[in-house]
Amino acid sequence: MRSTWRRGHRRTLKTKELTQSKIEEVSLEILLRHAVKAKHGLEKKV
C-alpha cells in the first residue's frame, strides 16, 4: 500500500514539474512577442 502511494505521489510531482515547465515556456513566448511588438513600435516611431 505504501509503495503504491509513493508511486502515485511521484507521478503527481512529475506532472507538477511538467506543468511548471509548460508555464515557463508559455510566459517566455509571451515575453518574446511583447519584445518583438515593442521593437516594431520603436522602429515605427523612429
N, C-alpha and C positions, 0 to 999 in steps of 0.2 A: 504493500500500500504506500509506504513511504517513497519507494523508488518511482512509482507512478506519479506521485505529487511532484517530486523533484523534476521528473522529465517534463511534466506539463509546465512547471514553473520556468524551466529553461526555455521552453518553446515561447512562452509569453515574453521573456526577456529578448529572445531573438526578434520577435515581431516588433517589440518596442524599438529596438535598435534600427530595424528596417524602416519603420515609420519616421524615426528621427532623421535618418539619412535622407529619406524622401523629402521631408520638410525642408531640410537644409538645401537640397538640390533645387527645389521649387523657389525658395527665397533667393538663392543665388541667381536663378534665371530672371526673377522679377527685378533684382538689383541691376543685372546686366541690361535688361530692357530699359529701365529708368535711366541708366547711364547713357545708353545709345540715344534715347529721346532727348536728354539734356544736351548731349553733344550736338545733335542735329539742330536743336533750338539755338545754341550758341552760334553755330555756323550760319544760321539764317539771320540772326541779329547782326553779325559782322558782315 
